[in-house]
Amino acid sequence: MASPDQPTAPYLDAVVAYGFRGSTRFHVPGHKAGTGADLGVRTAIGWQTLKLDIPQDIHGVDLGPEPTPFQRAEQLAAEAYGAARSWFLTNGASQGNHALCLALAPLGTPVVAQRNAHASVVDGLVLSGGLPTWVAPEYEPELGMAHGITPESLDRALGKTPGARAAFMVSPTYYGMAADVAGCAEVAHAHGVALVVDQAWGPHFGFHDALPPDGLSQGADAVLTSTHKIAGSLTQSALLHVSGSGRVDPDAVARTLRLMRTTSPSSLLMLSLDGARRQLVLHGEALLENTIKVSRRTAEAIEAIPGCRIVGDEEMGRAGVAHRDPLRLVIDVRGTGATGYEVAAALRSNFDTQVELATQATIVLVLGIDELPRELERFVHDLTSIVRRMERPGKTEEVTLSTGTFENEVVCPPRDAFLGENEKVAVDDASGRVSAEAIAGYPPGIPVLLPGERITDEVIAYLRELKSVGARLHGASDPAFRTICVMR
């Protein structure tokens, strides 16, 4: 702990002090510490929660002598993650992606972005008017999994993008596979651009030696962490960190964050971020040690179930995979003869067990910072029971084609395509038109079309094949894929 203040949670403590001291409140919110809230709401979330739901601009919380408790809380978050500056986000990491696109990719500015970046990056470029060159992730067709990008592919993309100002990449993936961030940072910096890492699925990285290294320590210039996903804060809360490299101007980011931020941020979300940071710093290593141990025991037990296999450390060293997060259990169920969709549905209907993700080949479990061993022991029992009842001869067919990426003709920036005049046309009539929407087959989660790209017969055939084998067309305005939104 670099600072003796890390054991404190200044914003959390200040909100609690105000919430319970009995102040007379002639300010918003209108439920007035719960007295005006619906009885069902009061019963569901409790009086204490409602008392802590306070607005901005309260003296002793975020107003008054500086640093205020709120400012100090963000400073402690920056210190914990090794950042020069950090911000609390109350609209998820999406808010951070929007702000970074506005700060680093304003109108007409070239950037490079990973093709399967989160949808909020595409949305951010629609807002900012940046000009992206898309770089494809590495792809594993057998399991239908998209991995990270490689330094080599990033180098090629930057070489094709003169004047690029930033590169946006994702690490780790939904499947817990972390890319070679250090290598990508070296490439980006050699081209004179900032590297932004969407580390939404890795808010716990850097707090245990058995985890992949965090992006900032690997040379990233800005990093997003969805603290709520793993590290214990409330849903919709996240953190944005900027390094001290000078490649990303923190004042420019603060300016665009103000544009994207509500003037009524939730105190409940922000105090949960303050508490989650404290827990990570004080007890994260111990909690993660226990969770990693139970994850490994669970992986061994799942490997003993006929037809099931853990997608594990053998992935490391493949293109786009430098490390693996043990808090993600990816289970290959093809050996059962059933699909991941069927296994997930059976777990849900028979045991009320909910998994994070199901694909044709896999089911994915996300573990939290302090996972209970009995929950995972029960899962192994439930999965064993399901597989025993539904096991079939043979293997499940692959879901995807031999390729999961396309290099489509880019006709115009995403902003022009999305915000310009558009119309819906039958898919059969769409070849040659310019897409006004983003469509990704899930799995593998790589966009087949992005706003501003030319639609081709090959793209249409690929999307139809994905649809026919049960993949979900994420982002499609017509999930049945009978029509598609195009530029007029």
C-alpha positions as CSV (number, residue, x, y, z in Angstrom):
1,M,0.0,0.0,0.0
2,A,1.7,3.2,-1.2
3,S,-0.6,5.4,0.9
4,P,-1.7,5.0,4.6
5,D,-5.1,6.1,3.4
6,Q,-5.8,3.0,1.4
7,P,-7.6,1.3,4.3
8,T,-10.1,4.1,4.3
9,A,-13.0,4.7,2.0
10,P,-13.5,8.5,2.1
11,Y,-16.4,8.8,-0.2
12,L,-18.3,5.8,1.3
13,D,-17.7,7.1,4.8
14,A,-18.8,10.7,3.9
15,V,-22.0,9.4,2.3
16,V,-22.8,7.2,5.3
17,A,-22.1,10.1,7.7
18,Y,-24.5,12.4,5.8
19,G,-27.1,9.7,5.2
20,F,-27.5,8.8,8.9
21,R,-27.0,12.0,10.8
22,G,-30.6,13.1,10.4
23,S,-30.2,16.2,8.1
24,T,-33.4,17.9,7.0
25,R,-33.4,17.4,3.2
26,F,-34.9,20.0,1.0
27,H,-33.1,18.7,-2.1
28,V,-33.5,15.8,-4.5
29,P,-34.2,12.9,-4.7
30,G,-37.9,13.2,-4.1
31,H,-38.2,10.1,-2.0
32,K,-36.6,12.1,0.8
33,A,-34.4,9.4,2.4
34,G,-37.1,6.8,1.7
35,T,-40.1,8.4,3.3
36,G,-41.7,9.2,-0.1
37,A,-40.7,5.9,-1.7
38,D,-43.2,3.2,-2.7
39,L,-43.6,0.7,0.1
40,G,-42.6,-2.1,-2.2
41,V,-39.4,-0.3,-3.0
42,R,-38.7,0.4,0.6
43,T,-39.2,-3.2,1.5
44,A,-37.2,-4.5,-1.4
45,I,-34.0,-2.4,-0.9
46,G,-34.4,-1.2,2.6
47,W,-34.5,2.2,4.4
48,Q,-30.7,2.3,4.8
49,T,-30.1,2.1,1.1
50,L,-32.6,4.9,0.4
51,K,-31.0,7.1,3.1
52,L,-27.6,6.8,1.2
53,D,-29.2,7.8,-2.1
54,I,-28.0,11.4,-2.2
55,P,-27.3,13.9,-5.0
56,Q,-24.2,15.8,-6.1
57,D,-23.0,19.0,-4.4
58,I,-23.3,18.0,-0.7
59,H,-20.9,19.8,1.6
60,G,-18.5,17.4,3.2
61,V,-19.1,14.8,0.4
62,D,-18.1,16.4,-2.9
63,L,-18.1,20.1,-1.9
64,G,-15.9,21.9,0.6
65,P,-12.2,22.0,1.3
66,E,-10.2,20.1,-1.2
67,P,-9.5,17.3,-1.7
68,T,-13.1,16.5,-0.9
69,P,-13.9,12.9,0.1
70,F,-15.0,12.3,-3.5
71,Q,-11.8,13.6,-5.0
72,R,-9.7,11.7,-2.4
73,A,-11.6,8.5,-3.4
74,E,-10.7,8.9,-7.0
75,Q,-7.1,9.6,-6.1
76,L,-6.9,6.4,-4.0
77,A,-8.4,4.4,-7.0
78,A,-5.6,5.9,-9.2
79,E,-3.0,4.9,-6.7
80,A,-4.4,1.4,-6.4
81,Y,-4.2,0.8,-10.1
82,G,-1.0,2.7,-10.8
83,A,-2.7,5.4,-12.8
84,A,-1.9,9.1,-13.0
85,R,-5.6,9.8,-12.8
86,S,-8.8,7.7,-12.4
87,W,-12.5,8.5,-12.7
88,F,-15.6,6.8,-11.2
89,L,-18.0,5.9,-13.9
90,T,-21.8,5.4,-13.3
91,N,-22.8,4.2,-16.7
92,G,-20.4,1.3,-16.9
93,A,-17.2,1.0,-19.0
94,S,-19.4,2.1,-21.9
95,Q,-19.3,5.6,-20.6
96,G,-15.5,5.5,-20.6
97,N,-15.3,4.2,-24.1
98,H,-17.6,7.0,-25.3
99,A,-15.5,9.6,-23.6
100,L,-12.2,8.2,-24.9
101,C,-13.5,8.1,-28.5
102,L,-14.5,11.7,-28.1
103,A,-11.2,12.7,-26.7
104,L,-8.9,10.7,-29.0
105,A,-10.9,10.3,-32.2
106,P,-12.7,13.6,-32.8
107,L,-14.2,14.4,-36.2
108,G,-12.1,13.0,-39.0
109,T,-9.3,11.7,-36.8
110,P,-7.9,8.3,-37.9
111,V,-7.7,5.5,-35.2
112,V,-7.2,1.8,-35.2
113,A,-9.7,-0.4,-33.3
114,Q,-10.1,-4.1,-32.7
115,R,-13.0,-5.4,-34.8
116,N,-14.7,-7.1,-31.9
117,A,-14.3,-4.2,-29.5
118,H,-17.3,-3.6,-27.3
119,A,-20.3,-2.1,-29.0
120,S,-19.7,1.1,-27.0
121,V,-16.5,1.7,-29.0
122,V,-18.5,1.7,-32.3
123,D,-21.1,3.9,-30.6
124,G,-18.3,6.2,-29.4
125,L,-17.0,6.6,-32.9
126,V,-20.5,7.3,-34.1
127,L,-20.6,10.1,-31.6
128,S,-17.1,11.4,-32.2
129,G,-16.9,11.1,-36.0
130,G,-13.5,9.3,-35.8
131,L,-12.3,7.3,-38.8
132,P,-11.5,3.7,-37.8
133,T,-9.3,1.1,-39.4
134,W,-10.6,-2.2,-38.0
135,V,-8.1,-4.9,-37.0
136,A,-9.3,-8.5,-36.8
137,P,-8.8,-10.5,-33.7
138,E,-7.3,-14.0,-33.8
139,Y,-9.9,-16.7,-34.3
140,E,-10.3,-20.3,-33.2
141,P,-12.9,-21.9,-35.5
142,E,-13.2,-25.2,-33.7
143,L,-14.7,-23.6,-30.6
144,G,-16.0,-20.4,-32.3
145,M,-13.8,-18.3,-30.0
146,A,-12.4,-14.9,-30.8
147,H,-9.1,-14.1,-29.0
148,G,-7.1,-10.9,-28.8
149,I,-5.2,-9.1,-31.5
150,T,-1.4,-9.6,-31.9
151,P,1.3,-7.0,-32.1
152,E,1.9,-8.0,-35.7
153,S,-1.7,-7.4,-36.7
154,L,-1.7,-4.1,-34.9
155,D,1.5,-3.1,-36.6
156,R,0.0,-3.8,-40.0
157,A,-3.2,-1.9,-39.2
158,L,-1.3,1.1,-38.0
159,G,0.9,1.0,-41.1
160,K,-2.3,1.3,-43.2
161,T,-3.6,4.2,-41.1
162,P,-1.3,7.3,-41.5
163,G,-2.0,10.0,-38.9
164,A,-3.6,7.5,-36.5
165,R,-3.9,9.0,-33.0
166,A,-4.9,6.0,-30.9
167,A,-5.3,2.2,-31.0
168,F,-8.2,0.5,-29.1
169,M,-7.9,-3.1,-28.1
170,V,-9.6,-5.6,-25.8
171,S,-7.9,-7.7,-23.1
172,P,-9.1,-10.0,-21.6
173,T,-11.8,-11.4,-23.8
174,Y,-15.2,-12.7,-22.7
175,Y,-13.5,-16.1,-22.4
176,G,-10.8,-14.8,-20.0
177,M,-8.0,-14.9,-22.6
178,A,-5.6,-11.9,-22.2
179,A,-3.6,-10.6,-25.2
180,D,0.0,-9.5,-25.4
181,V,-0.6,-6.0,-24.2
182,A,3.1,-5.2,-23.6
183,G,3.8,-6.1,-27.2
184,C,0.9,-4.1,-28.5
185,A,1.9,-1.1,-26.4
186,E,5.5,-1.3,-27.9
187,V,4.0,-1.3,-31.4
188,A,1.6,1.5,-30.8
189,H,4.2,3.7,-29.2
190,A,6.6,3.1,-32.0
191,H,3.9,4.4,-34.3
192,G,3.5,7.4,-32.0
193,V,-0.1,6.5,-30.9
194,A,-1.7,5.9,-27.6
195,L,-2.9,2.4,-26.6
196,V,-6.3,2.1,-25.0
197,V,-7.1,-1.2,-23.4
198,D,-10.6,-2.3,-22.6
199,Q,-9.9,-4.4,-19.6
200,A,-13.5,-4.4,-18.6
201,W,-13.3,-8.2,-17.7
202,G,-10.1,-7.7,-15.7
203,P,-10.7,-5.3,-12.8
204,H,-8.9,-7.7,-10.6
205,F,-5.8,-8.0,-12.7
206,G,-2.7,-6.8,-10.8
207,F,-3.9,-7.8,-7.4
208,H,-2.6,-11.4,-7.5
209,D,0.5,-12.9,-9.1
210,A,-1.5,-15.8,-10.6
211,L,-3.6,-13.4,-12.7
212,P,-2.6,-11.8,-16.0
213,P,-0.8,-8.5,-15.6
214,D,-2.9,-5.3,-15.7
215,G,-2.8,-3.1,-18.8
216,L,-1.2,0.0,-17.2
217,S,1.8,-2.0,-15.9
218,Q,2.2,-3.3,-19.5
219,G,2.5,0.1,-21.0
220,A,-1.2,1.0,-21.9
221,D,-1.9,4.7,-21.9
222,A,-5.6,4.3,-20.8
223,V,-7.4,1.4,-19.3
224,L,-11.1,0.7,-18.5
225,T,-12.1,-1.7,-15.7
226,S,-15.7,-2.9,-15.1
227,T,-15.3,-3.2,-11.3
228,H,-18.8,-4.6,-11.0
229,K,-18.1,-7.6,-13.2
230,I,-15.6,-9.3,-10.9
231,A,-14.5,-7.0,-8.1
232,G,-17.6,-6.5,-6.0
233,S,-19.0,-3.0,-6.8
234,L,-22.6,-2.5,-7.9
235,T,-23.8,-3.2,-11.5
236,Q,-23.2,-0.2,-13.8
237,S,-20.1,1.0,-11.9
238,A,-16.7,1.1,-13.5
239,L,-13.3,2.9,-13.4
240,L,-11.4,4.7,-16.1
241,H,-7.6,5.1,-15.7
242,V,-5.1,7.2,-17.6
243,S,-1.3,6.6,-17.2
244,G,1.3,9.3,-16.8
245,S,2.8,8.7,-20.2
246,G,1.4,12.0,-21.6
247,R,0.0,10.2,-24.7
248,V,-3.6,10.7,-23.3
249,D,-4.4,14.2,-22.0
250,P,-6.3,13.7,-18.7
251,D,-7.9,17.1,-19.0
252,A,-9.3,16.3,-22.5
253,V,-10.7,13.0,-21.0
254,A,-12.2,14.9,-18.1
255,R,-13.9,17.3,-20.5
256,T,-15.5,14.6,-22.6
257,L,-16.5,12.6,-19.5
258,R,-18.4,15.7,-18.4
259,L,-20.2,15.6,-21.7
260,M,-21.1,11.9,-21.3
261,R,-21.9,12.0,-17.5
262,T,-25.3,12.5,-16.0
263,T,-25.6,15.5,-13.6
264,S,-27.3,13.1,-11.2
265,P,-24.7,10.3,-10.7
266,S,-25.7,7.6,-8.3
267,S,-24.0,7.9,-4.9
268,L,-24.8,4.2,-4.3
269,L,-22.8,3.2,-7.4
270,M,-19.9,5.5,-6.5
271,L,-19.7,4.5,-2.8
272,S,-19.6,0.8,-4.0
273,L,-16.6,1.7,-6.2
274,D,-14.8,3.2,-3.2
275,G,-15.5,0.1,-1.1
276,A,-14.5,-2.3,-3.8
277,R,-11.2,-0.5,-4.3
278,R,-10.5,-0.7,-0.6
279,Q,-11.3,-4.4,-0.5
280,L,-9.1,-5.1,-3.5
281,V,-6.1,-3.3,-1.9
282,L,-6.5,-4.7,1.6
283,H,-7.9,-8.2,1.0
284,G,-7.9,-8.8,-2.7
285,E,-4.8,-11.1,-2.7
286,A,-6.2,-13.3,0.0
287,L,-9.7,-13.4,-1.5
288,L,-8.4,-14.1,-5.0
289,E,-6.0,-16.8,-3.6
290,N,-9.0,-18.7,-2.3
291,T,-11.0,-18.2,-5.4
292,I,-8.2,-19.3,-7.7
293,K,-7.7,-22.5,-5.6
294,V,-11.4,-23.4,-5.8
295,S,-11.4,-22.6,-9.5
296,R,-8.6,-25.1,-10.1
297,R,-10.3,-27.8,-8.0
298,T,-13.5,-27.2,-9.9
299,A,-11.7,-27.4,-13.3
300,E,-10.3,-30.8,-12.2
301,A,-13.7,-32.1,-11.2
302,I,-15.3,-30.9,-14.5
303,E,-12.5,-32.6,-16.5
304,A,-13.6,-35.9,-14.9
305,I,-17.2,-35.5,-16.3
306,P,-17.5,-37.6,-19.4
307,G,-17.7,-35.4,-22.5
308,C,-16.6,-32.2,-20.8
309,R,-13.3,-30.4,-21.0
310,I,-11.9,-27.2,-19.6
311,V,-10.5,-24.8,-22.1
312,G,-7.4,-23.9,-20.1
313,D,-3.8,-23.1,-20.1
314,E,-3.2,-24.9,-23.4
315,E,-4.6,-21.8,-25.0
316,M,-1.7,-19.7,-23.8
317,G,0.8,-19.2,-26.6
318,R,-1.8,-19.3,-29.3
319,A,-1.9,-16.2,-31.5
320,G,-3.8,-13.5,-29.5
321,V,-3.4,-15.3,-26.1
322,A,-0.6,-14.5,-23.8
323,H,-2.3,-15.2,-20.4
324,R,-5.5,-16.8,-19.1
325,D,-7.7,-15.6,-16.2
326,P,-8.5,-18.5,-13.8
327,L,-11.7,-16.7,-12.7
328,R,-13.3,-17.7,-16.0
329,L,-14.2,-21.4,-16.5
330,V,-14.8,-22.2,-20.2
331,I,-16.3,-25.6,-20.5
332,D,-16.2,-27.4,-23.9
333,V,-19.3,-29.7,-23.9
334,R,-19.0,-31.0,-27.5
335,G,-18.0,-34.4,-26.3
336,T,-21.5,-34.9,-24.7
337,G,-23.1,-34.7,-28.1
338,A,-25.2,-31.7,-26.8
339,T,-24.7,-28.1,-27.6
340,G,-23.7,-25.5,-25.0
341,Y,-27.2,-23.9,-25.5
342,E,-28.8,-27.2,-24.5
343,V,-26.6,-27.8,-21.5
344,A,-27.2,-24.2,-20.3
345,A,-31.0,-24.6,-20.7
346,A,-31.0,-27.9,-18.9
347,L,-29.0,-26.4,-16.0
348,R,-31.5,-23.5,-15.8
349,S,-34.7,-25.5,-16.0
350,N,-33.6,-28.4,-13.7
351,F,-31.5,-26.6,-11.1
352,D,-32.0,-22.9,-11.6
353,T,-28.3,-22.6,-12.3
354,Q,-27.5,-19.6,-14.5
355,V,-24.3,-19.5,-16.6
356,E,-22.8,-16.3,-18.0
357,L,-22.6,-17.5,-21.6
358,A,-23.6,-20.4,-23.8
359,T,-22.4,-21.1,-27.3
360,Q,-22.7,-24.0,-29.7
361,A,-19.5,-25.6,-28.2
362,T,-19.2,-24.1,-24.7
363,I,-20.7,-22.8,-21.5
364,V,-18.8,-20.1,-19.6
365,L,-18.8,-19.4,-15.8
366,V,-17.7,-16.1,-14.4
367,L,-16.3,-16.3,-10.8
368,G,-16.3,-13.3,-8.4
369,I,-13.5,-12.1,-6.2
370,D,-14.7,-14.2,-3.3
371,E,-16.4,-17.2,-4.8
372,L,-18.0,-19.7,-2.4
373,P,-16.6,-23.2,-2.7
374,R,-20.0,-24.8,-2.0
375,E,-21.6,-23.1,-5.0
376,L,-19.0,-24.6,-7.4
377,E,-19.2,-28.0,-5.7
378,R,-23.0,-27.9,-6.3
379,F,-22.4,-26.8,-9.9
380,V,-20.2,-29.9,-10.6
381,H,-23.0,-32.1,-9.2
382,D,-25.6,-30.3,-11.3
383,L,-23.5,-30.5,-14.5
384,T,-22.7,-34.2,-13.9
385,S,-26.4,-35.0,-13.5
386,I,-27.4,-33.1,-16.7
387,V,-24.6,-34.7,-18.8
388,R,-25.5,-38.2,-17.5
389,R,-29.1,-37.7,-18.6
390,M,-28.5,-36.0,-22.0
391,E,-25.3,-37.6,-23.2
392,R,-25.4,-38.7,-26.8
393,P,-23.0,-40.5,-29.1
394,G,-20.7,-38.4,-31.2
395,K,-19.6,-34.8,-31.0
396,T,-21.5,-31.5,-31.6
397,E,-20.9,-30.0,-35.0
398,E,-18.9,-26.8,-35.2
399,V,-20.9,-23.7,-35.3
400,T,-18.9,-21.4,-37.5
401,L,-17.3,-21.3,-40.9
402,S,-13.5,-21.6,-41.4
403,T,-13.3,-17.8,-41.1
404,G,-14.9,-15.4,-38.6
405,T,-13.6,-12.1,-39.9
406,F,-14.2,-10.0,-42.9
407,E,-12.3,-7.1,-44.5
408,N,-15.2,-5.3,-46.0
409,E,-15.0,-2.2,-48.1
410,V,-15.3,0.9,-45.8
411,V,-17.4,3.4,-47.7
412,C,-17.9,6.1,-45.1
413,P,-17.3,6.7,-41.4
414,P,-19.6,5.0,-38.8
415,R,-21.0,8.4,-37.9
416,D,-22.3,9.1,-41.4
417,A,-23.8,5.7,-41.8
418,F,-25.5,5.5,-38.5
419,L,-26.8,9.1,-38.3
420,G,-27.5,9.6,-42.0
421,E,-30.7,8.8,-43.8
422,N,-31.3,5.1,-43.8
423,E,-34.0,2.5,-44.7
424,K,-34.8,-1.1,-44.1
425,V,-34.6,-3.4,-47.1
426,A,-35.0,-7.1,-47.6
427,V,-31.7,-9.0,-47.0
428,D,-32.0,-10.4,-50.5
429,D,-31.8,-6.9,-51.9
430,A,-29.0,-5.6,-49.6
431,S,-26.0,-6.8,-51.5
432,G,-23.9,-3.8,-52.6
433,R,-25.6,-1.4,-50.2
434,V,-23.9,0.3,-47.2
435,S,-24.7,-1.0,-43.7
436,A,-26.2,1.4,-41.2
437,E,-25.9,-1.1,-38.4
438,A,-23.4,-3.4,-36.7
439,I,-24.1,-7.1,-36.8
440,A,-22.0,-9.7,-35.0
441,G,-22.7,-13.4,-34.9
442,Y,-22.5,-14.7,-31.4
443,P,-20.4,-16.8,-31.3
444,P,-17.8,-15.9,-32.2
445,G,-18.7,-12.3,-31.4
446,I,-16.8,-10.7,-34.2
447,P,-18.8,-8.1,-36.1
448,V,-19.4,-9.3,-39.6
449,L,-20.8,-5.9,-40.6
450,L,-20.1,-2.4,-39.1
451,P,-21.8,0.9,-40.0
452,G,-20.3,2.3,-43.1
453,E,-19.2,-1.0,-44.6
454,R,-20.3,-2.5,-48.0
455,I,-22.7,-5.5,-47.7
456,T,-21.6,-8.4,-49.9
457,D,-23.1,-11.8,-50.9
458,E,-20.4,-13.5,-48.8
459,V,-21.4,-11.5,-45.7
460,I,-25.1,-12.3,-46.2
461,A,-24.4,-16.0,-46.7
462,Y,-22.2,-16.1,-43.6
463,L,-24.8,-14.4,-41.4
464,R,-27.5,-16.8,-42.7
465,E,-25.4,-19.8,-41.9
466,L,-24.7,-18.6,-38.4
467,K,-28.4,-18.0,-38.0
468,S,-29.3,-21.5,-39.2
469,V,-27.1,-23.2,-36.6
470,G,-28.5,-21.2,-33.7
471,A,-26.1,-18.4,-33.3
472,R,-27.5,-15.0,-32.2
473,L,-27.1,-12.0,-34.5
474,H,-26.2,-9.4,-31.9
475,G,-27.0,-5.9,-32.9
476,A,-29.3,-6.8,-35.8
477,S,-32.3,-4.5,-36.1
478,D,-34.2,-7.6,-37.3
479,P,-33.0,-10.7,-35.2
480,A,-34.7,-13.0,-37.7
481,F,-32.4,-11.5,-40.4
482,R,-35.2,-10.9,-43.0
483,T,-34.4,-7.2,-43.3
484,I,-31.4,-5.0,-42.7
485,C,-30.9,-1.3,-42.1
486,V,-28.9,0.4,-44.9
487,M,-28.0,3.9,-46.0
488,R,-30.6,5.4,-48.2
